[in-house]
Structures are given as C-alpha cells and as structure tokens.
Amino acid sequence: MWEKIRVVFTIQELRQKILLTLLFLAIYRIGYTIPLPMIDYKQMTAAFAEGGGLMDILNAVATFSASQLSQATIFGLGIMPYISASIIFQLLASVYPPLEKLQKEGESGRKKINEYTRYATVVLCLGQSWMYMGWLSQSGLVYPEYTGFMWQLTGVLTMTAGTVFLMWLGEQIDEYGIGNGISLLIMAGILARMPEAGKELLGKVAEGGFQLGGGRGQMGVETILVLVLLFVAVVAGVVFMYQGQRRIPTQSAKHVRGRRVYGGTRQYLPLRVNQAGVMPIIFASSLLLFPAFVFQWLANHYGGFWRSLEQSFHRGTSYSYNVLYVALIYFFCYFWTAITFNPKDMAENLKNYGTFIPGYRPGRRTADYLEKVMVRITYVGAGFLAVVAIVPTLIGAWSGVDYNVASFYGGTSLLIAVSVAFDLVQKIDSHLVMRNYRGLLEKG
C-alpha cells in the first residue's frame, strides 16, 4: 500500500491535483473559524453547551452541511443552501417539462441548470442568513451596539458571500483538483469534528481512572475497546453495502459486417443495492427537524400536551421518533430511486444498442423486470440505511456518550465520509490505470 501511495505522488499531474485540493480544503477550514464581529461568542458558546431545543437542531443540521451554526462565522451557513438548491432543481427536472428538456440537452443544458442553481443558492442564503441573524439578535447573542438593521444586513451579506465562495471553491476542486468538491467540503467538516469527539471519549475514561468498569456514570477502558471494534465493524458494513450490486446478465446481438461478426458478447448490468445513497437519511432527518422545532416552541409557550408531544419527537431518546425516522427513510429510498432510476429509459437504451436480457423481450418486458428487481433490492438498501441511521441512538443509550459523538458510528456522517472516500479513491485509480499502474484497491 505504501508503495502505491508513493507512486501516486510520483505522477506530476496527480500530485498537483492532490496538493491543490488540500490547499482549497485548508482555505475552507481557515474561513470556518473566522467569526462575525457583532456576535458575543462567550454567551453563544455557553448557550450551545447547554443544548436543548433549537441548539440541538442547529447542531444536527451542521453535521451534514459543512456549516458552523454553533459559531456564527463567515462560512456559518456552510454549503447546505447550494445542496438544497441542487436537490430542488433535480426534483423539478423530473416533473417540470422545460427543465426536463434542458436536462436532456447534454452539456449545454447542464450548464444552464447549474446557472439557475447558483441563483437559487443566493436567494436561499439571503433568507436563511436573515432568519439566523434575527434569531441571534432575539436570543441576546449579539452585542447591544450591533443590533441595528445595517449590522444585521452586514451579517447577512457576509454569510451569503461566504456560502457563494464555498460554492466557487467546490467548483474549483472539480475543475483543477481531484474528487467532487462539494462532497469533499462536507467530508472535511465531518472529519474535523472527530478530534473533539475523541477528546470527549478519552475524558470520560480519564474520569474513571483508566480502569476496567470505571465508576458510576463513568466509562471504563473496555467500553472504549468495544466502541473501537464497533466502529470498525460499522465501517466494514457500510463499505460492503456501498459496493453491493445486483448484476443483471445481458447479451448483445450479433452483427455481421463483411466477413466479420461483431457483438454476441455476454456482459452484466450492475444495479446498486444502495441506489439512493445518503439522500434518504438527509431528507428524513431534515424533515423531522421541523415538527421538533414547532412542538418545542409550542411547549415553551403552552406546556401540557405540547410538552409531552415535544418529548416524543426528541432525537435519540424517543421510540416514536425512531420508528418515524425508519419509516421516512424507507419512503425516501423508494422516492429518490424512482427519480434517479428510470427503467423505461434504461430498457430503451439497451434496445437501441442491440442488447437484451436473456429471457425477456426488449422494451416493456425488460422495463418491468428491471423495475421489479430495483423494488426488491431497494427494500434491502433501505433496511441497511435504517440500521445505520439508528446505530448512533443505540450506542448513545448503551454507552452514555453524547449523540454528536455517537453519530460517528453511523448515520449521515459515516455514510457521507465513506461514500466520498470511495469516490476519491476511484478518481485516483482512474489516473493510475490510465498510466498503466495498479489501482489503490487492486490486489497483487
């Protein structure tokens, strides 16, 4: 493995791409810590340390948006507005004919949709940053001399400019670096939280005197060992399911041209078990944030019934929340797969290329078969996502660690980190194979 890594850095073009990507990520991390001048950070840190209510919601959003909502920085909104705009246009492209037509125009249509996405990102940034700055002012987290309209507008424009700069930074990584820029920014934000999580775990062990069993309410050394083994097991399971495929055998028709016979070869059509990727967990967790926020506001003002309803939507401890979370993951798995995977188009493409699935006539019969197979494997993929999503809850309840620490053992954070890492390795492998070197994951 070390020899393969050495080979990676001996290729000048690949070395430049990797170093440039690291430089862009370093710029992102620097901006991640530059604060807005009008915020009282001592009070803000104390408020988020207490947690509860909106603080927990903002921390949950920050996990998969490369943002820093617990500290109002110039990159405080992260890249989430751009992701939201991209998802909106991807959904609209499946139901709005003009956008669907643009999507089928190839490169020119894709550039036009990207332009619309950028405009929508700016609009979302202005709205989200205005609400965020307004909440900071109402919560008393802004210095009194900076509570005027112009100072709030300054904060809004600064955070909007920060997100637009991150969007540009991601595009520069796509063009001049290696890997998907936006995904790498999100992964960098997730991995940056790992030292803090490790420090908290070691702090709990230190309270127990680094002994087996620890004390009451403390954590022993054996718990850390179990958590390490569990982390390795969960990562291995995520990798296994991420690479899982249902291979549909196909055969191309024979074509006789002159004295030569073309085609007639047997191949396979790979269908991913986890076709929807990490999107169902992001959708489900985002959707559950809204009722939690609404019920928390109603409970603070009216109490009684609303207090019990707010507790039933408490993330990580509520049985009803976990059941609804799993149900939404299944729903969005099928929903997102239906949008991104079109069996009719795939069957038509196979027919146009003279390829067929043995035992099924080209056209409608092939499309029905592909749809039936995708429905079955999506059920398995959704079950895998549901298990990974509730792993942090189970670990938190068993070990007593904070949910944000336990989230590194499953959920959105782990899935994003693994999927982005695989994408990055595949991009590096393509450069190595093009120059007749073995890939990083190849044996021998």
Salt bridges, closest charged atoms under 4 A:
GLU3 OE2 - ARG6 NH2 2.56
GLU13 OE1 - ARG435 NH2 2.56
GLU100 OE2 - LYS104 NZ 3.75
GLU107 OE2 - ARG110 NH2 2.37
GLU115 OE1 - LYS112 NZ 3.81
GLU171 OE2 - ARG118 NE 2.90
GLU310 OE1 - ARG307 NH1 3.99
ASP368 OD2 - ARG364 NE 3.95
ASP423 OD2 - LYS427 NZ 3.69
GLU442 OE1 - ARG438 NH1 3.83
